[in-house]
Structure formats: structure tokens, C-alpha cells
Amino acid sequence: MKRITILSGLLLVFAALPVMAQMDASIKLNEVMTDNENSLIDEYGARNAWVEIANISHSTYNVRGMYVTTDRSVLDKKMSVPERISRMSKIPNGDARTNLSGQQLIVFQLGSQPAQGSLHLSAQVRTGEPTWIALYNGNATQLIDSVTVPALAADQSFARVADNGNARDWEVKSADRVTPGIQNQTVVSESKVEKFKREDPHGFGMALMAMSIVFGCLALLWLTFTLFGMLMRHAETARKVANHQPIKPITKTVEKTMEVGHKTGVILKEGFDTKGIDREVYMAVIGLALRQYEDDIHDVESGVITIKPKDTGWDDEYSQMTHLHEPLLPLPPIGAHIPTGPELK
């Protein structure tokens, strides 16, 4: 039973090691100042070099018991753990501020006395010189994060860009951009209207954009109606061609011919299949089919009236003037007696 308990405990310890290592990797050095003349002041009124540590994860993690050092000799793997610890400054226990929630930061004073407070570390920093600073886990064996700070002027800092956790992205920040205890890159909130006013104070961009929208809509409408008109014209032309009168008789003739041919073929096929058709029936079927074809063709009218010209003589002027009058008598010769009224009686 004891063996089972011991094995279970060992399994739990080994299973927890990767989790602890992953949590340690979420703790990063974030910003360092080596020459503080007008920046952060501690609770005693002193201006010390300082280092900012960040929890870049979204989980809570306590950095108590970790070690901060500026002595590069601790990189010697042959160095014993007690010797390495003697060259480091330990983050003390008992302060709630070391329990960092997600994305939280904490600032430690460097080159100070740990007796002054839990945020004071003894790690020494030389002003005006490059400084190597490192963060070790609670066993003082695993290097969690480190950075070499270049020689900085007074009140300058060396900070990670945008708190992104990438050790390669660091920059020197001027005194007016130093941000101890807050995110290295602040986000300025500006509405779209304010941004538009700032970028286009005279309104030229607004006018150009409005005109572009109006003319673009007009061009779209013109294109739409043009295409619609072309489509309707083609549809009307197709409708006229489909409804043209001379096409109807031809269509009906073809339909009738196909119908007669189909019926004839069906009759002949049925007769041949039953072997009950003779030559006379065959001839009669052909004759009836031809007769039906002629009748159907004759019955299909074209719907077009054709009038042929014919000379009737109704417009002959001479006949119209003379056919209602008697012929005139010849004139008597000169000197002949012309009877008068009584003589005529």
C-alpha cells in the first residue's frame, strides 16, 4: 500500500512539472531602467534603478520565490545551486502584490535593501553601462527570461515592444515614453468622426467621396436601364418573329405531315407484326394517307389575301360619255331646205 502511495505521489509530481514550466514561461521581464534621475520614486523618496515583470498569460501566477540577478556568472552550469542563489536576489513571500493576475505588471526596485520592503531587491546595476538581467525560477536552476540592456541615458528605459512576449522585440524609450507599472504601449481611443475631422479639416475628402458615390450610382442606373432596354428590344423582336403569320401554316403543315406519317407507320407496323396485311390493304392505307395529307394541306389557310389586278374597263372615259346617248344625224348639204315646225308635223 505504501508503494502505491509513493508511486502515485511521484506521478503527480512529474505530471505537475510541465504545467509549472509552462506557467513559468508566462512570466517575462518587461521594462528596465538603469539610470533613474527623474522617474519612479520609492516609498522612502529614493530613485533607484528598477525592473518591471509582466504576466503575459490570462491566468493568475505568483512570482514569489523567484530570483532576479544581474550577475552573468550564474550561467555557469557547473556552479552549485547554493552558490548561484548567493549571487541572486530573491522575491520575498508574504506580499499580495506578487500574485499577478492575467496581463498584470509589477515593478521591483534594484540596488536597494530587501529590508525596506518586499519590492526591494539587492541586484546591483551600474549606470551608463550595458546590464545583463535575468529571471530564474524558485529552484534557481531554470532561466525563465533574460535581456541585455544597452547603456542608457538618464531616465531612459529598455522595454519590450507592446508586451508581446517576444524577447527579440525590445526598444529604447525616451523619458516621456517610460511606463513603469502600466502597459508599454497605450491605445488612444479616437472615434471615426474625430479621426475624419483630423485628417480632412477642410472637407475636401468628404466632398470628393460624396460626388464619387453620386456619380457611381448614376452610372450604375444608366448601365442597368441600358441593358434592360436591350433585353426588352430583343424579346419584342423574338416575339414578332414567333407570331409572324406565314410561319403558322408551315408549322401546321409539318405537324400534320408528321402526324399522318406516324399513324401510317403504326398501322403498317401492326399489320406486318400480325402478318395479316395484304397488298390491297397496303395500297389502301397509302392512298388514305395521301388523301388525308392533301386534305390537311388544303384546309390550312395562310391567312393572306392576294388580289390579282384585272382590267374591267370601268374607267374608260369614252364609253362612259357615249353609251347613254343616241348617235347624231348627219348635217344636210349646203342650200338644202330645212323643215320647220309645222312641216315636221
Secondary structure as GFF3:
##gff-version 3
##sequence-region A 1 345
A	DSSP	alpha_helix	2	24	.	.	.	ID=ss1
A	DSSP	beta_strand	27	33	.	.	.	ID=ss2
A	DSSP	beta_strand	50	55	.	.	.	ID=ss3
A	DSSP	beta_strand	61	62	.	.	.	ID=ss4
A	DSSP	beta_strand	67	69	.	.	.	ID=ss5
A	DSSP	three_ten_helix	72	75	.	.	.	ID=ss6
A	DSSP	alpha_helix	81	86	.	.	.	ID=ss7
A	DSSP	beta_strand	89	90	.	.	.	ID=ss8
A	DSSP	three_ten_helix	96	98	.	.	.	ID=ss9
A	DSSP	beta_strand	99	100	.	.	.	ID=ss10
A	DSSP	beta_strand	105	109	.	.	.	ID=ss11
A	DSSP	three_ten_helix	114	116	.	.	.	ID=ss12
A	DSSP	beta_strand	131	136	.	.	.	ID=ss13
A	DSSP	beta_strand	143	149	.	.	.	ID=ss14
A	DSSP	beta_strand	157	160	.	.	.	ID=ss15
A	DSSP	three_ten_helix	161	163	.	.	.	ID=ss16
A	DSSP	beta_strand	170	173	.	.	.	ID=ss17
A	DSSP	three_ten_helix	175	177	.	.	.	ID=ss18
A	DSSP	alpha_helix	192	199	.	.	.	ID=ss19
A	DSSP	alpha_helix	204	242	.	.	.	ID=ss20
A	DSSP	alpha_helix	247	274	.	.	.	ID=ss21
A	DSSP	alpha_helix	279	299	.	.	.	ID=ss22
A	DSSP	alpha_helix	317	322	.	.	.	ID=ss23
A	DSSP	alpha_helix	341	344	.	.	.	ID=ss24
###
